[in-house]
Amino acid sequence: MKPLNIILAVIGGAVAGAAVGLLFAPEKGTETRDKIAKILREKGIKLKGDKLDELVDEITEELNN
């Protein structure tokens, strides 16, 4: 298989995966972030706004990977 074909296959797979992910995503990202923040507060994690946002960003990023 030629290297160009491999590259095109990888790019095509990534595009197809992103399209399927957008079509079948259960909810909006902001809703997911709000749910994560709510769960953290319920568990007793008390952080100031910016720190809580950073933690939510890290958790959201890990969930998306």
PDB file of N, CA, C and O in Angstrom:
ATOM      1  N   MET A   1       0.846  -1.178   0.000  1.00  0.00           N
ATOM      2  CA  MET A   1       0.000   0.000   0.000  1.00  0.00           C
ATOM      3  C   MET A   1       0.894   1.245   0.000  1.00  0.00           C
ATOM      4  O   MET A   1       1.882   1.305   0.732  1.00  0.00           O
ATOM      5  N   LYS A   2       0.552   2.201  -0.798  1.00  0.00           N
ATOM      6  CA  LYS A   2       1.338   3.424  -0.907  1.00  0.00           C
ATOM      7  C   LYS A   2       1.115   4.299   0.324  1.00  0.00           C
ATOM      8  O   LYS A   2       0.032   4.287   0.907  1.00  0.00           O
ATOM      9  N   PRO A   3       2.137   5.057   0.719  1.00  0.00           N
ATOM     10  CA  PRO A   3       2.003   5.936   1.887  1.00  0.00           C
ATOM     11  C   PRO A   3       0.860   6.950   1.742  1.00  0.00           C
ATOM     12  O   PRO A   3       0.195   7.288   2.721  1.00  0.00           O
ATOM     13  N   LEU A   4       0.642   7.427   0.523  1.00  0.00           N
ATOM     14  CA  LEU A   4      -0.436   8.397   0.306  1.00  0.00           C
ATOM     15  C   LEU A   4      -1.788   7.760   0.602  1.00  0.00           C
ATOM     16  O   LEU A   4      -2.659   8.403   1.187  1.00  0.00           O
ATOM     17  N   ASN A   5      -1.970   6.507   0.206  1.00  0.00           N
ATOM     18  CA  ASN A   5      -3.231   5.810   0.480  1.00  0.00           C
ATOM     19  C   ASN A   5      -3.450   5.628   1.977  1.00  0.00           C
ATOM     20  O   ASN A   5      -4.574   5.741   2.466  1.00  0.00           O
ATOM     21  N   ILE A   6      -2.378   5.349   2.693  1.00  0.00           N
ATOM     22  CA  ILE A   6      -2.483   5.175   4.145  1.00  0.00           C
ATOM     23  C   ILE A   6      -2.887   6.487   4.796  1.00  0.00           C
ATOM     24  O   ILE A   6      -3.758   6.513   5.665  1.00  0.00           O
ATOM     25  N   ILE A   7      -2.264   7.560   4.382  1.00  0.00           N
ATOM     26  CA  ILE A   7      -2.581   8.877   4.936  1.00  0.00           C
ATOM     27  C   ILE A   7      -4.035   9.241   4.640  1.00  0.00           C
ATOM     28  O   ILE A   7      -4.746   9.726   5.520  1.00  0.00           O
ATOM     29  N   LEU A   8      -4.472   9.008   3.412  1.00  0.00           N
ATOM     30  CA  LEU A   8      -5.861   9.309   3.051  1.00  0.00           C
ATOM     31  C   LEU A   8      -6.840   8.441   3.846  1.00  0.00           C
ATOM     32  O   LEU A   8      -7.908   8.915   4.234  1.00  0.00           O
ATOM     33  N   ALA A   9      -6.489   7.190   4.087  1.00  0.00           N
ATOM     34  CA  ALA A   9      -7.349   6.302   4.872  1.00  0.00           C
ATOM     35  C   ALA A   9      -7.459   6.790   6.307  1.00  0.00           C
ATOM     36  O   ALA A   9      -8.546   6.767   6.885  1.00  0.00           O
ATOM     37  N   VAL A  10      -6.358   7.226   6.887  1.00  0.00           N
ATOM     38  CA  VAL A  10      -6.370   7.738   8.262  1.00  0.00           C
ATOM     39  C   VAL A  10      -7.209   9.010   8.350  1.00  0.00           C
ATOM     40  O   VAL A  10      -8.027   9.157   9.258  1.00  0.00           O
ATOM     41  N   ILE A  11      -7.008   9.914   7.417  1.00  0.00           N
ATOM     42  CA  ILE A  11      -7.775  11.166   7.418  1.00  0.00           C
ATOM     43  C   ILE A  11      -9.264  10.874   7.211  1.00  0.00           C
ATOM     44  O   ILE A  11     -10.112  11.456   7.888  1.00  0.00           O
ATOM     45  N   GLY A  12      -9.577   9.978   6.280  1.00  0.00           N
ATOM     46  CA  GLY A  12     -10.978   9.615   6.042  1.00  0.00           C
ATOM     47  C   GLY A  12     -11.613   8.988   7.269  1.00  0.00           C
ATOM     48  O   GLY A  12     -12.767   9.275   7.588  1.00  0.00           O
ATOM     49  N   GLY A  13     -10.865   8.129   7.962  1.00  0.00           N
ATOM     50  CA  GLY A  13     -11.378   7.516   9.188  1.00  0.00           C
ATOM     51  C   GLY A  13     -11.624   8.538  10.282  1.00  0.00           C
ATOM     52  O   GLY A  13     -12.618   8.462  11.004  1.00  0.00           O
ATOM     53  N   ALA A  14     -10.713   9.496  10.399  1.00  0.00           N
ATOM     54  CA  ALA A  14     -10.881  10.546  11.411  1.00  0.00           C
ATOM     55  C   ALA A  14     -12.106  11.404  11.122  1.00  0.00           C
ATOM     56  O   ALA A  14     -12.866  11.735  12.031  1.00  0.00           O
ATOM     57  N   VAL A  15     -12.293  11.760   9.866  1.00  0.00           N
ATOM     58  CA  VAL A  15     -13.458  12.567   9.480  1.00  0.00           C
ATOM     59  C   VAL A  15     -14.752  11.792   9.728  1.00  0.00           C
ATOM     60  O   VAL A  15     -15.721  12.338  10.255  1.00  0.00           O
ATOM     61  N   ALA A  16     -14.758  10.518   9.345  1.00  0.00           N
ATOM     62  CA  ALA A  16     -15.954   9.694   9.553  1.00  0.00           C
ATOM     63  C   ALA A  16     -16.244   9.541  11.040  1.00  0.00           C
ATOM     64  O   ALA A  16     -17.399   9.618  11.460  1.00  0.00           O
ATOM     65  N   GLY A  17     -15.204   9.326  11.838  1.00  0.00           N
ATOM     66  CA  GLY A  17     -15.386   9.196  13.288  1.00  0.00           C
ATOM     67  C   GLY A  17     -15.927  10.467  13.921  1.00  0.00           C
ATOM     68  O   GLY A  17     -16.798  10.413  14.789  1.00  0.00           O
ATOM     69  N   ALA A  18     -15.415  11.602  13.489  1.00  0.00           N
ATOM     70  CA  ALA A  18     -15.899  12.885  14.021  1.00  0.00           C
ATOM     71  C   ALA A  18     -17.355  13.117  13.635  1.00  0.00           C
ATOM     72  O   ALA A  18     -18.146  13.599  14.445  1.00  0.00           O
ATOM     73  N   ALA A  19     -17.706  12.777  12.410  1.00  0.00           N
ATOM     74  CA  ALA A  19     -19.094  12.959  11.965  1.00  0.00           C
ATOM     75  C   ALA A  19     -20.040  12.073  12.765  1.00  0.00           C
ATOM     76  O   ALA A  19     -21.102  12.523  13.194  1.00  0.00           O
ATOM     77  N   VAL A  20     -19.662  10.829  12.963  1.00  0.00           N
ATOM     78  CA  VAL A  20     -20.502   9.909  13.751  1.00  0.00           C
ATOM     79  C   VAL A  20     -20.604  10.399  15.186  1.00  0.00           C
ATOM     80  O   VAL A  20     -21.676  10.344  15.787  1.00  0.00           O
ATOM     81  N   GLY A  21     -19.502  10.876  15.735  1.00  0.00           N
ATOM     82  CA  GLY A  21     -19.520  11.403  17.103  1.00  0.00           C
ATOM     83  C   GLY A  21     -20.454  12.584  17.253  1.00  0.00           C
ATOM     84  O   GLY A  21     -21.162  12.690  18.253  1.00  0.00           O
ATOM     85  N   LEU A  22     -20.465  13.468  16.278  1.00  0.00           N
ATOM     86  CA  LEU A  22     -21.366  14.628  16.335  1.00  0.00           C
ATOM     87  C   LEU A  22     -22.827  14.214  16.182  1.00  0.00           C
ATOM     88  O   LEU A  22     -23.712  14.776  16.827  1.00  0.00           O
ATOM     89  N   LEU A  23     -23.066  13.238  15.334  1.00  0.00           N
ATOM     90  CA  LEU A  23     -24.446  12.804  15.105  1.00  0.00           C
ATOM     91  C   LEU A  23     -25.033  12.056  16.294  1.00  0.00           C
ATOM     92  O   LEU A  23     -26.230  12.156  16.563  1.00  0.00           O
ATOM     93  N   PHE A  24     -24.198  11.308  17.004  1.00  0.00           N
ATOM     94  CA  PHE A  24     -24.705  10.467  18.075  1.00  0.00           C
ATOM     95  C   PHE A  24     -24.316  10.950  19.463  1.00  0.00           C
ATOM     96  O   PHE A  24     -24.480  10.208  20.432  1.00  0.00           O
ATOM     97  N   ALA A  25     -23.812  12.159  19.590  1.00  0.00           N
ATOM     98  CA  ALA A  25     -23.447  12.692  20.892  1.00  0.00           C
ATOM     99  C   ALA A  25     -24.696  12.794  21.764  1.00  0.00           C
ATOM    100  O   ALA A  25     -25.729  13.289  21.311  1.00  0.00           O
ATOM    101  N   PRO A  26     -24.611  12.329  23.010  1.00  0.00           N
ATOM    102  CA  PRO A  26     -25.790  12.295  23.866  1.00  0.00           C
ATOM    103  C   PRO A  26     -26.293  13.678  24.282  1.00  0.00           C
ATOM    104  O   PRO A  26     -27.497  13.874  24.446  1.00  0.00           O
ATOM    105  N   GLU A  27     -25.398  14.616  24.449  1.00  0.00           N
ATOM    106  CA  GLU A  27     -25.817  15.959  24.856  1.00  0.00           C
ATOM    107  C   GLU A  27     -24.719  16.961  24.536  1.00  0.00           C
ATOM    108  O   GLU A  27     -23.611  16.592  24.147  1.00  0.00           O
ATOM    109  N   LYS A  28     -25.045  18.218  24.707  1.00  0.00           N
ATOM    110  CA  LYS A  28     -24.095  19.282  24.411  1.00  0.00           C
ATOM    111  C   LYS A  28     -22.959  19.277  25.427  1.00  0.00           C
ATOM    112  O   LYS A  28     -23.120  18.821  26.559  1.00  0.00           O
ATOM    113  N   GLY A  29     -21.824  19.786  25.006  1.00  0.00           N
ATOM    114  CA  GLY A  29     -20.664  19.853  25.887  1.00  0.00           C
ATOM    115  C   GLY A  29     -20.898  20.691  27.125  1.00  0.00           C
ATOM    116  O   GLY A  29     -20.418  20.352  28.206  1.00  0.00           O
ATOM    117  N   THR A  30     -21.642  21.799  26.976  1.00  0.00           N
ATOM    118  CA  THR A  30     -21.907  22.644  28.141  1.00  0.00           C
ATOM    119  C   THR A  30     -22.765  21.911  29.175  1.00  0.00           C
ATOM    120  O   THR A  30     -22.583  22.087  30.380  1.00  0.00           O
ATOM    121  N   GLU A  31     -23.690  21.097  28.697  1.00  0.00           N
ATOM    122  CA  GLU A  31     -24.515  20.327  29.618  1.00  0.00           C
ATOM    123  C   GLU A  31     -23.673  19.292  30.360  1.00  0.00           C
ATOM    124  O   GLU A  31     -23.861  19.075  31.557  1.00  0.00           O
ATOM    125  N   THR A  32     -22.753  18.660  29.653  1.00  0.00           N
ATOM    126  CA  THR A  32     -21.863  17.684  30.278  1.00  0.00           C
ATOM    127  C   THR A  32     -20.987  18.359  31.323  1.00  0.00           C
ATOM    128  O   THR A  32     -20.805  17.833  32.421  1.00  0.00           O
ATOM    129  N   ARG A  33     -20.444  19.523  30.983  1.00  0.00           N
ATOM    130  CA  ARG A  33     -19.608  20.262  31.936  1.00  0.00           C
ATOM    131  C   ARG A  33     -20.396  20.640  33.181  1.00  0.00           C
ATOM    132  O   ARG A  33     -19.882  20.533  34.294  1.00  0.00           O
ATOM    133  N   ASP A  34     -21.644  21.084  33.008  1.00  0.00           N
ATOM    134  CA  ASP A  34     -22.481  21.446  34.151  1.00  0.00           C
ATOM    135  C   ASP A  34     -22.747  20.237  35.046  1.00  0.00           C
ATOM    136  O   ASP A  34     -22.737  20.353  36.272  1.00  0.00           O
ATOM    137  N   LYS A  35     -22.986  19.077  34.433  1.00  0.00           N
ATOM    138  CA  LYS A  35     -23.222  17.859  35.213  1.00  0.00           C
ATOM    139  C   LYS A  35     -21.975  17.463  36.006  1.00  0.00           C
ATOM    140  O   LYS A  35     -22.072  17.080  37.172  1.00  0.00           O
ATOM    141  N   ILE A  36     -20.811  17.555  35.372  1.00  0.00           N
ATOM    142  CA  ILE A  36     -19.571  17.223  36.071  1.00  0.00           C
ATOM    143  C   ILE A  36     -19.365  18.152  37.254  1.00  0.00           C
ATOM    144  O   ILE A  36     -19.029  17.698  38.348  1.00  0.00           O
ATOM    145  N   ALA A  37     -19.563  19.453  37.048  1.00  0.00           N
ATOM    146  CA  ALA A  37     -19.399  20.430  38.123  1.00  0.00           C
ATOM    147  C   ALA A  37     -20.379  20.145  39.257  1.00  0.00           C
ATOM    148  O   ALA A  37     -20.005  20.244  40.426  1.00  0.00           O
ATOM    149  N   LYS A  38     -21.614  19.796  38.942  1.00  0.00           N
ATOM    150  CA  LYS A  38     -22.618  19.497  39.959  1.00  0.00           C
ATOM    151  C   LYS A  38     -22.211  18.275  40.782  1.00  0.00           C
ATOM    152  O   LYS A  38     -22.327  18.280  42.007  1.00  0.00           O
ATOM    153  N   ILE A  39     -21.738  17.237  40.107  1.00  0.00           N
ATOM    154  CA  ILE A  39     -21.316  16.018  40.807  1.00  0.00           C
ATOM    155  C   ILE A  39     -20.132  16.320  41.730  1.00  0.00           C
ATOM    156  O   ILE A  39     -20.078  15.821  42.854  1.00  0.00           O
ATOM    157  N   LEU A  40     -19.191  17.130  41.259  1.00  0.00           N
ATOM    158  CA  LEU A  40     -18.040  17.483  42.092  1.00  0.00           C
ATOM    159  C   LEU A  40     -18.489  18.235  43.341  1.00  0.00           C
ATOM    160  O   LEU A  40     -17.979  17.981  44.433  1.00  0.00           O
ATOM    161  N   ARG A  41     -19.430  19.151  43.192  1.00  0.00           N
ATOM    162  CA  ARG A  41     -19.951  19.899  44.352  1.00  0.00           C
ATOM    163  C   ARG A  41     -20.671  18.969  45.323  1.00  0.00           C
ATOM    164  O   ARG A  41     -20.523  19.100  46.538  1.00  0.00           O
ATOM    165  N   GLU A  42     -21.450  18.028  44.789  1.00  0.00           N
ATOM    166  CA  GLU A  42     -22.164  17.078  45.634  1.00  0.00           C
ATOM    167  C   GLU A  42     -21.207  16.182  46.415  1.00  0.00           C
ATOM    168  O   GLU A  42     -21.518  15.755  47.527  1.00  0.00           O
ATOM    169  N   LYS A  43     -20.045  15.900  45.834  1.00  0.00           N
ATOM    170  CA  LYS A  43     -19.036  15.062  46.497  1.00  0.00           C
ATOM    171  C   LYS A  43     -18.228  15.849  47.514  1.00  0.00           C
ATOM    172  O   LYS A  43     -17.353  15.293  48.179  1.00  0.00           O
ATOM    173  N   GLY A  44     -18.511  17.126  47.640  1.00  0.00           N
ATOM    174  CA  GLY A  44     -17.835  17.944  48.643  1.00  0.00           C
ATOM    175  C   GLY A  44     -16.562  18.610  48.164  1.00  0.00           C
ATOM    176  O   GLY A  44     -15.795  19.129  48.975  1.00  0.00           O
ATOM    177  N   ILE A  45     -16.326  18.606  46.873  1.00  0.00           N
ATOM    178  CA  ILE A  45     -15.136  19.271  46.349  1.00  0.00           C
ATOM    179  C   ILE A  45     -15.453  20.758  46.234  1.00  0.00           C
ATOM    180  O   ILE A  45     -16.248  21.182  45.395  1.00  0.00           O
ATOM    181  N   LYS A  46     -14.809  21.532  47.097  1.00  0.00           N
ATOM    182  CA  LYS A  46     -15.079  22.964  47.145  1.00  0.00           C
ATOM    183  C   LYS A  46     -13.869  23.720  46.602  1.00  0.00           C
ATOM    184  O   LYS A  46     -12.822  23.796  47.245  1.00  0.00           O
ATOM    185  N   LEU A  47     -14.033  24.258  45.438  1.00  0.00           N
ATOM    186  CA  LEU A  47     -12.985  25.047  44.800  1.00  0.00           C
ATOM    187  C   LEU A  47     -13.580  26.366  44.329  1.00  0.00           C
ATOM    188  O   LEU A  47     -14.778  26.465  44.064  1.00  0.00           O
ATOM    189  N   LYS A  48     -12.740  27.359  44.232  1.00  0.00           N
ATOM    190  CA  LYS A  48     -13.194  28.640  43.675  1.00  0.00           C
ATOM    191  C   LYS A  48     -13.532  28.436  42.203  1.00  0.00           C
ATOM    192  O   LYS A  48     -13.091  27.459  41.597  1.00  0.00           O
ATOM    193  N   GLY A  49     -14.305  29.342  41.625  1.00  0.00           N
ATOM    194  CA  GLY A  49     -14.808  29.220  40.262  1.00  0.00           C
ATOM    195  C   GLY A  49     -13.786  28.816  39.216  1.00  0.00           C
ATOM    196  O   GLY A  49     -14.019  27.887  38.443  1.00  0.00           O
ATOM    197  N   ASP A  50     -12.647  29.514  39.188  1.00  0.00           N
ATOM    198  CA  ASP A  50     -11.638  29.223  38.169  1.00  0.00           C
ATOM    199  C   ASP A  50     -11.034  27.842  38.345  1.00  0.00           C
ATOM    200  O   ASP A  50     -10.821  27.123  37.369  1.00  0.00           O
ATOM    201  N   LYS A  51     -10.760  27.472  39.580  1.00  0.00           N
ATOM    202  CA  LYS A  51     -10.157  26.160  39.846  1.00  0.00           C
ATOM    203  C   LYS A  51     -11.138  25.043  39.522  1.00  0.00           C
ATOM    204  O   LYS A  51     -10.742  24.008  38.985  1.00  0.00           O
ATOM    205  N   LEU A  52     -12.411  25.240  39.841  1.00  0.00           N
ATOM    206  CA  LEU A  52     -13.422  24.239  39.519  1.00  0.00           C
ATOM    207  C   LEU A  52     -13.549  24.100  38.001  1.00  0.00           C
ATOM    208  O   LEU A  52     -13.663  22.991  37.480  1.00  0.00           O
ATOM    209  N   ASP A  53     -13.529  25.225  37.305  1.00  0.00           N
ATOM    210  CA  ASP A  53     -13.593  25.189  35.838  1.00  0.00           C
ATOM    211  C   ASP A  53     -12.399  24.435  35.253  1.00  0.00           C
ATOM    212  O   ASP A  53     -12.556  23.670  34.301  1.00  0.00           O
ATOM    213  N   GLU A  54     -11.216  24.643  35.812  1.00  0.00           N
ATOM    214  CA  GLU A  54     -10.028  23.939  35.332  1.00  0.00           C
ATOM    215  C   GLU A  54     -10.169  22.431  35.544  1.00  0.00           C
ATOM    216  O   GLU A  54      -9.838  21.641  34.660  1.00  0.00           O
ATOM    217  N   LEU A  55     -10.664  22.038  36.723  1.00  0.00           N
ATOM    218  CA  LEU A  55     -10.854  20.622  37.018  1.00  0.00           C
ATOM    219  C   LEU A  55     -11.897  20.010  36.091  1.00  0.00           C
ATOM    220  O   LEU A  55     -11.709  18.904  35.584  1.00  0.00           O
ATOM    221  N   VAL A  56     -12.983  20.721  35.871  1.00  0.00           N
ATOM    222  CA  VAL A  56     -14.021  20.238  34.946  1.00  0.00           C
ATOM    223  C   VAL A  56     -13.452  20.094  33.543  1.00  0.00           C
ATOM    224  O   VAL A  56     -13.750  19.119  32.853  1.00  0.00           O
ATOM    225  N   ASP A  57     -12.635  21.054  33.108  1.00  0.00           N
ATOM    226  CA  ASP A  57     -11.998  20.975  31.784  1.00  0.00           C
ATOM    227  C   ASP A  57     -11.118  19.731  31.677  1.00  0.00           C
ATOM    228  O   ASP A  57     -11.147  19.031  30.664  1.00  0.00           O
ATOM    229  N   GLU A  58     -10.336  19.458  32.723  1.00  0.00           N
ATOM    230  CA  GLU A  58      -9.463  18.289  32.699  1.00  0.00           C
ATOM    231  C   GLU A  58     -10.262  16.992  32.645  1.00  0.00           C
ATOM    232  O   GLU A  58      -9.920  16.076  31.898  1.00  0.00           O
ATOM    233  N   ILE A  59     -11.321  16.919  33.435  1.00  0.00           N
ATOM    234  CA  ILE A  59     -12.157  15.709  33.436  1.00  0.00           C
ATOM    235  C   ILE A  59     -12.844  15.535  32.095  1.00  0.00           C
ATOM    236  O   ILE A  59     -12.886  14.430  31.554  1.00  0.00           O
ATOM    237  N   THR A  60     -13.379  16.611  31.558  1.00  0.00           N
ATOM    238  CA  THR A  60     -14.050  16.543  30.253  1.00  0.00           C
ATOM    239  C   THR A  60     -13.081  16.096  29.177  1.00  0.00           C
ATOM    240  O   THR A  60     -13.432  15.280  28.324  1.00  0.00           O
ATOM    241  N   GLU A  61     -11.870  16.619  29.207  1.00  0.00           N
ATOM    242  CA  GLU A  61     -10.852  16.250  28.224  1.00  0.00           C
ATOM    243  C   GLU A  61     -10.514  14.767  28.319  1.00  0.00           C
ATOM    244  O   GLU A  61     -10.366  14.095  27.298  1.00  0.00           O
ATOM    245  N   GLU A  62     -10.391  14.256  29.542  1.00  0.00           N
ATOM    246  CA  GLU A  62     -10.083  12.832  29.736  1.00  0.00           C
ATOM    247  C   GLU A  62     -11.239  11.954  29.240  1.00  0.00           C
ATOM    248  O   GLU A  62     -11.012  10.895  28.655  1.00  0.00           O
ATOM    249  N   LEU A  63     -12.459  12.392  29.474  1.00  0.00           N
ATOM    250  CA  LEU A  63     -13.617  11.618  29.021  1.00  0.00           C
ATOM    251  C   LEU A  63     -13.707  11.583  27.505  1.00  0.00           C
ATOM    252  O   LEU A  63     -14.139  10.585  26.929  1.00  0.00           O
ATOM    253  N   ASN A  64     -13.304  12.657  26.864  1.00  0.00           N
ATOM    254  CA  ASN A  64     -13.366  12.726  25.406  1.00  0.00           C
ATOM    255  C   ASN A  64     -12.252  11.926  24.741  1.00  0.00           C
ATOM    256  O   ASN A  64     -12.368  11.566  23.569  1.00  0.00           O
ATOM    257  N   ASN A  65     -11.181  11.643  25.465  1.00  0.00           N
ATOM    258  CA  ASN A  65     -10.074  10.856  24.887  1.00  0.00           C
ATOM    259  C   ASN A  65     -10.369   9.439  25.078  1.00  0.00           C
ATOM    260  O   ASN A  65      -9.581   8.584  24.673  1.00  0.00           O
TER     261      ASN A  65
END
